[in-house]
Amino acid sequence: MALRLAKHWCLSAIRSPLQVISFPALQLHVSGTAMRADQKDFENAVTRVKLLKKDPGNEMKLKLYALYKQATEGPCNVPKPGVFNLINKAKWDAWNALGSLPKETARQNYVDLVSSLSSSSASSSQVKPGADKEQQGSENLVVTSENGITKIMLNRPTKKNAITTQMYQEIILALKAASKDDSTITVLTGNGDYYCSGNDLSNFTDVLSGEIEEKVKSIAILLRDFVDCFIDFPKPLIAVVNGPAVGISVTLLGLFDAVYASDRATFHTPFSHLGQSPEGCSSYIFPKMMGPAKAKEMLIFGKKLTAGEACARGLVTEVFPDSTFQTEVWTRLKAYSKLPPNAMRVSKQIIRNMEKEKLHAVNAEEVSVLQERWLSDECINAVMNFLSKRAKL
Ligand SMILES: CCCCC/C=C/C(=O)SCCNC(=O)CCNC(=O)[C@H](O)C(C)(C)COP(=O)(O)OP(=O)(O)OC[C@H]1O[C@@H](n2cnc3c(N)ncnc32)[C@H](O)[C@@H]1OP(=O)(O)O
């Protein structure tokens, strides 16, 4: 089963052609190795290139392009593009420079080159996690505390604040710390034009490297712990929804004590489109909150709501014009933060305690269904489709 899926992921990703966005001169220095790459290694390498998180730069892209063409089509056999067709000329030059390099050698060189790329990006990303735990925040998650308010801000605006696995862990730590700090209320918000685009879909790319079921299991445990933290959070928790919200950032809103939204915000749960199913206790809270018909419109059919519609359905507490959103909301929150903290905690607890057990059970059930979904062809295809369209190479 695992092998079949691994193969499926790899083959599904080989779709978009390589595109080079600039055109530096090219010199090839690719060493061979004793190991011979077979077709499957090559396909795996092609997939890994599409999923690289960091742009490898144009020179590297040209090398990869040339080796790919040589490995799949043999020596350059197309007419040289005109002098003003700069990008295609650079690509042609790169391919042509490989002369009569045999296809097998090109394939091996491509695999080696991708391995060197993947290992250098892995080593640079390993530096962070330890330090982040101590700081309870990082570049992607900024935690500040003042005037009785702890603010947890998603800070990945170029990716629309999509949540990586590291960010899930950091949010868990930040919530645990906030539950014990001196603040009266805790706020979750986003930096930039989006509140959050939901789960970072490249969280699933690790699954490519094998042991699929184990990886999916660890993501499931992470999701369950993450949602549990919201269920158990003891202080007033407020969402300041500064822009569009997608996926898990929407479903979680049912666990907040107040949700303030800019009139620019939208609320979208495209689970069926992604071959997935609802999480964040929304399968239980949304029907209770807005009635089953309206909840199903969102959770099954993926209807995107405006802030006004979300407010009418009880998902949002109040909508503010975007131009005055930050000022109005923060003025309100500062006033709330001066209310007696113990009274607010006790009131929250008495409301939450009625349903806490049920919510934990719902969370466990949702995660278990999702765990199956993540292994389904529907989900795999949808995620690969997004990721391969996104790939810039
Ligand atoms: C622990 C596991 C939990 C699992 C449960 C969670 C489930 C969910 O949350 S499901 C929802 C997942 N999210 C999505 O499906 C949204 C995917 N993104 C989009 O549809 C669009 O990016 C957009 C509508 C959010 C924004 O579109 P647009 O304004 O056109 O901007 P771009 O598409 O160009 O996005 C800019 C940049 O950001 C990257 N990005 C955005 N969202 C995600 C994401 N969810 N995952 C990964 N990357 C994302 C996008 O790829 C662009 O990157 P570059 O191409 O590198 O610039």
Ligand as a Chemical Component Dictionary entry (heavy atoms), coordinates in Angstrom:
data_LIG
# 
_chem_comp.id                   LIG 
_chem_comp.type                 NON-POLYMER 
_chem_comp.pdbx_formal_charge   0 
_chem_comp.three_letter_code    LIG 
# 
loop_
_chem_comp_atom.comp_id 
_chem_comp_atom.atom_id 
_chem_comp_atom.alt_atom_id 
_chem_comp_atom.type_symbol 
_chem_comp_atom.charge 
_chem_comp_atom.model_Cartn_x 
_chem_comp_atom.model_Cartn_y 
_chem_comp_atom.model_Cartn_z 
_chem_comp_atom.pdbx_ordinal 
LIG C1  C1  C 0 -1.632 19.306 10.689 1  
LIG C2  C2  C 0 -2.457 19.045 9.441  2  
LIG C3  C3  C 0 -3.722 19.855 9.414  3  
LIG C4  C4  C 0 -4.601 19.472 8.289  4  
LIG C5  C5  C 0 -5.950 20.118 8.367  5  
LIG C6  C6  C 0 -6.012 21.405 7.673  6  
LIG C7  C7  C 0 -6.725 21.579 6.574  7  
LIG C8  C8  C 0 -6.709 22.852 5.842  8  
LIG O1  O1  O 0 -6.326 23.912 6.284  9  
LIG S1  S1  S 0 -7.305 22.719 4.254  10 
LIG C9  C9  C 0 -6.960 24.265 3.491  11 
LIG C10 C10 C 0 -5.587 24.299 2.904  12 
LIG N1  N1  N 0 -5.374 25.549 2.211  13 
LIG C11 C11 C 0 -5.644 25.713 0.918  14 
LIG O2  O2  O 0 -6.109 24.845 0.215  15 
LIG C12 C12 C 0 -5.300 27.046 0.342  16 
LIG C13 C13 C 0 -4.316 26.901 -0.782 17 
LIG N2  N2  N 0 -3.971 28.218 -1.301 18 
LIG C14 C14 C 0 -4.726 28.849 -2.212 19 
LIG O3  O3  O 0 -5.741 28.376 -2.652 20 
LIG C15 C15 C 0 -4.250 30.198 -2.655 21 
LIG O4  O4  O 0 -2.867 30.277 -2.454 22 
LIG C16 C16 C 0 -4.942 31.354 -1.887 23 
LIG C17 C17 C 0 -6.409 31.409 -2.316 24 
LIG C18 C18 C 0 -4.834 31.168 -0.390 25 
LIG C19 C19 C 0 -4.269 32.703 -2.253 26 
LIG O5  O5  O 0 -4.276 32.856 -3.660 27 
LIG P1  P1  P 0 -3.489 34.071 -4.329 28 
LIG O6  O6  O 0 -3.922 35.348 -3.722 29 
LIG O7  O7  O 0 -3.606 33.899 -5.789 30 
LIG O8  O8  O 0 -1.991 33.858 -3.862 31 
LIG P2  P2  P 0 -0.984 32.689 -4.278 32 
LIG O9  O9  O 0 -1.714 31.438 -4.585 33 
LIG O10 O10 O 0 -0.044 33.208 -5.301 34 
LIG O11 O11 O 0 -0.224 32.459 -2.889 35 
LIG C20 C20 C 0 0.964  33.174 -2.538 36 
LIG C21 C21 C 0 1.986  32.168 -2.101 37 
LIG O12 O12 O 0 1.497  31.483 -0.953 38 
LIG C22 C22 C 0 1.510  30.078 -1.166 39 
LIG N3  N3  N 0 0.421  29.465 -0.426 40 
LIG C23 C23 C 0 -0.774 29.986 -0.196 41 
LIG N4  N4  N 0 -1.498 29.144 0.528  42 
LIG C24 C24 C 0 -0.755 28.056 0.749  43 
LIG C25 C25 C 0 -0.971 26.833 1.440  44 
LIG N5  N5  N 0 -2.090 26.576 2.079  45 
LIG N6  N6  N 0 0.027  25.941 1.462  46 
LIG C26 C26 C 0 1.199  26.180 0.856  47 
LIG N7  N7  N 0 1.472  27.342 0.173  48 
LIG C27 C27 C 0 0.491  28.253 0.133  49 
LIG C28 C28 C 0 1.338  29.963 -2.663 50 
LIG O13 O13 O 0 1.766  28.708 -3.103 51 
LIG C29 C29 C 0 2.212  31.075 -3.147 52 
LIG O14 O14 O 0 3.555  30.659 -3.008 53 
LIG P3  P3  P 0 4.637  31.004 -4.128 54 
LIG O15 O15 O 0 4.112  30.375 -5.390 55 
LIG O16 O16 O 0 5.902  30.386 -3.644 56 
LIG O17 O17 O 0 4.665  32.510 -4.208 57 
# 
loop_
_chem_comp_bond.comp_id 
_chem_comp_bond.atom_id_1 
_chem_comp_bond.atom_id_2 
_chem_comp_bond.value_order 
_chem_comp_bond.pdbx_ordinal 
LIG C1  C2  SING 1  
LIG C2  C3  SING 2  
LIG C3  C4  SING 3  
LIG C4  C5  SING 4  
LIG C5  C6  SING 5  
LIG C6  C7  DOUB 6  
LIG C7  C8  SING 7  
LIG C8  O1  DOUB 8  
LIG C8  S1  SING 9  
LIG S1  C9  SING 10 
LIG C9  C10 SING 11 
LIG C10 N1  SING 12 
LIG N1  C11 SING 13 
LIG C11 O2  DOUB 14 
LIG C11 C12 SING 15 
LIG C12 C13 SING 16 
LIG C13 N2  SING 17 
LIG N2  C14 SING 18 
LIG C14 O3  DOUB 19 
LIG C14 C15 SING 20 
LIG C15 O4  SING 21 
LIG C15 C16 SING 22 
LIG C16 C17 SING 23 
LIG C16 C18 SING 24 
LIG C16 C19 SING 25 
LIG C19 O5  SING 26 
LIG O5  P1  SING 27 
LIG P1  O6  DOUB 28 
LIG P1  O7  SING 29 
LIG P1  O8  SING 30 
LIG O8  P2  SING 31 
LIG P2  O9  DOUB 32 
LIG P2  O10 SING 33 
LIG P2  O11 SING 34 
LIG O11 C20 SING 35 
LIG C20 C21 SING 36 
LIG C21 O12 SING 37 
LIG C21 C29 SING 38 
LIG O12 C22 SING 39 
LIG C22 N3  SING 40 
LIG C22 C28 SING 41 
LIG N3  C23 SING 42 
LIG N3  C27 SING 43 
LIG C23 N4  DOUB 44 
LIG N4  C24 SING 45 
LIG C24 C25 SING 46 
LIG C24 C27 DOUB 47 
LIG C25 N5  SING 48 
LIG C25 N6  DOUB 49 
LIG N6  C26 SING 50 
LIG C26 N7  DOUB 51 
LIG N7  C27 SING 52 
LIG C28 O13 SING 53 
LIG C28 C29 SING 54 
LIG C29 O14 SING 55 
LIG O14 P3  SING 56 
LIG P3  O15 DOUB 57 
LIG P3  O16 SING 58 
LIG P3  O17 SING 59 
# 
